[in-house]
Amino acid sequence: MTEFPRAARGNDRAVTRALSAASLLGRPVRLRGIRLGRPSDVLLERDTMRAVGLEVVCGDDVRRFLPLAAAHVHDDEIAVRSALLLLDGDDLAFYRRRGRLLSAMRGRGVTLAGRPVGVLRDVLLDPDGAVTLLEVETRDGRDPVRIRVPLDGTVAIADPPATAA
């Protein structure tokens, strides 16, 4: 399950609109107001492009995985009910192997119906964690311009360059 959990009754701070994945990186992860860390990356499911979690750099400088289904995303923080929800070691490696890091996708070429559009800069997530729009940087004359491209069957993001063996 990869939903942004809804706010409990009486809590109107939960995010219920689309938001950029990059905006998640600026929000601290907190447990009852105590800062546990800050997201450093967004992990997307490889095939469906759904946000499944965040890679979080915690106060002890250890990188951990936070499933989005276990988080409550608010305008000013990402709240968790227990520090045990931050998974490390093999758990983080498991999700990294099976997903895509947004940081690794940034800068890749985006095509629409086979025609180049620009390079990926960010993705917009709906309240359920699905990527609905790609934020693409394109050139309009000399200045770069960011446009939003709906993620549909005509859009493709280039694979990473092959590395020499």
matplotlib code that plots the C-alpha trace (Angstrom):
import matplotlib.pyplot as plt

x = [0.0, 1.4, -1.2, -0.6, -2.6, -5.6, -5.7, -7.5, -10.8, -10.1, -6.6, -6.8, -3.0, -2.7, -1.9, -4.8, -3.8, -1.1, 2.4, 5.8, 8.2, 10.9, 8.7, 8.8, 12.6, 12.2, 10.0, 11.4, 10.4, 9.1, 7.7, 5.4, 7.3, 10.8, 12.8, 14.1, 15.7, 15.1, 14.3, 17.1, 15.3, 12.0, 11.7, 9.3, 7.9, 9.8, 6.8, 3.9, 5.7, 4.0, 5.9, 6.5, 8.7, 11.4, 15.1, 15.6, 18.9, 18.4, 20.0, 22.6, 23.6, 22.2, 20.0, 16.7, 13.6, 10.2, 7.3, 4.9, 2.0, 3.3, 3.7, 1.4, 2.4, 1.6, 2.4, 5.2, 6.4, 6.2, 4.8, 5.4, 3.8, 6.9, 10.6, 10.5, 8.8, 12.2, 13.8, 17.6, 20.2, 18.8, 15.3, 16.6, 18.7, 15.6, 13.6, 16.4, 17.0, 13.3, 12.5, 13.8, 15.4, 14.0, 17.6, 18.8, 15.9, 16.5, 18.2, 17.1, 15.5, 11.7, 9.8, 6.2, 4.9, 8.5, 9.5, 12.0, 10.4, 13.2, 14.8, 13.0, 13.3, 10.5, 7.3, 3.9, 2.2, -1.5, -2.8, -2.5, 1.2, 0.8, 2.9, 0.4, 2.6, 6.3, 7.9, 10.2, 12.7, 12.7, 14.3, 12.2, 14.8, 17.7, 16.0, 15.0, 11.3, 9.6, 6.4, 4.2, 3.6, 0.8, 2.2, 0.4, 1.3, 2.9, 5.5, 8.8, 11.8, 15.2, 17.1, 20.3, 23.4, 25.1, 28.3, 31.4, 32.1]
y = [0.0, 3.4, 5.9, 9.2, 8.4, 10.7, 12.9, 11.8, 13.5, 17.0, 17.2, 19.4, 19.7, 16.5, 17.0, 15.9, 17.6, 16.8, 17.8, 17.6, 14.9, 17.5, 19.3, 16.2, 16.5, 19.8, 18.5, 17.1, 13.7, 14.0, 11.8, 13.8, 17.0, 15.4, 15.6, 12.2, 13.2, 14.7, 12.9, 12.7, 10.9, 9.6, 5.9, 5.1, 1.7, 0.7, -0.2, 1.8, 5.0, 5.2, 6.7, 3.9, 5.6, 8.1, 7.6, 9.5, 10.7, 10.4, 12.3, 9.5, 10.0, 6.6, 6.3, 4.6, 3.8, 5.3, 3.6, 6.4, 4.2, 4.6, 8.4, 11.3, 14.0, 17.5, 20.9, 21.4, 17.9, 14.2, 12.6, 9.1, 7.3, 5.3, 5.5, 1.8, 2.6, 3.9, 0.8, 0.4, -2.0, -4.8, -3.3, -0.1, -2.1, -4.2, -1.2, 0.5, -2.6, -2.9, 0.8, 3.9, 6.8, 10.1, 11.6, 8.9, 9.9, 13.6, 14.9, 12.0, 12.8, 12.8, 12.0, 12.5, 10.3, 9.6, 13.3, 14.8, 17.2, 18.0, 16.6, 15.4, 17.7, 16.5, 14.5, 15.4, 12.9, 12.5, 12.0, 8.2, 8.5, 7.9, 10.0, 12.0, 14.7, 15.0, 18.4, 18.7, 21.4, 22.4, 25.3, 28.2, 30.2, 30.8, 30.4, 27.0, 26.7, 24.1, 22.5, 19.8, 16.7, 14.2, 10.7, 8.5, 5.8, 8.2, 9.5, 7.8, 8.6, 7.6, 4.7, 5.5, 5.4, 2.1, 1.7, 0.1, -3.3]
z = [0.0, -1.0, 0.1, 1.8, 4.9, 5.5, 8.5, 11.6, 12.3, 13.5, 11.9, 8.9, 8.3, 6.2, 2.5, 0.3, -2.9, -5.5, -4.5, -5.9, -4.8, -4.4, -1.8, 0.4, 0.6, 2.4, 5.2, 8.4, 9.6, 13.1, 15.9, 18.1, 17.2, 17.7, 14.6, 13.5, 10.2, 6.7, 3.5, 1.0, -1.8, -3.0, -4.0, -6.8, -7.8, -10.9, -13.1, -11.9, -10.9, -7.5, -4.6, -2.1, 0.4, 1.3, 2.0, 5.2, 6.7, 10.4, 13.3, 13.7, 10.0, 9.1, 5.9, 6.5, 4.5, 5.5, 3.7, 2.7, 3.8, 7.4, 7.2, 7.5, 5.1, 6.3, 4.9, 7.4, 8.3, 7.7, 10.9, 12.0, 14.9, 15.8, 15.1, 14.3, 11.0, 9.8, 8.3, 7.7, 6.5, 4.4, 4.3, 2.7, 0.2, -0.7, -1.6, -3.5, -5.6, -6.5, -7.0, -8.7, -6.9, -8.1, -7.8, -10.4, -12.8, -12.7, -15.8, -18.0, -21.3, -21.6, -24.8, -25.7, -28.5, -29.4, -29.7, -27.2, -24.8, -22.3, -19.2, -16.0, -13.0, -10.6, -10.5, -9.0, -6.8, -6.2, -2.7, -3.2, -4.2, -7.9, -10.3, -12.4, -13.9, -14.8, -14.4, -17.4, -18.2, -21.8, -23.7, -25.0, -26.8, -24.4, -21.1, -19.6, -19.0, -16.8, -18.1, -16.7, -18.8, -17.9, -17.3, -19.8, -22.3, -24.7, -22.3, -21.8, -19.5, -20.9, -19.4, -17.6, -19.8, -20.0, -18.0, -19.4, -17.9]

ax = plt.figure().add_subplot(projection="3d")
ax.plot(x, y, z, "-o")
ax.set_aspect("equal")
plt.show()
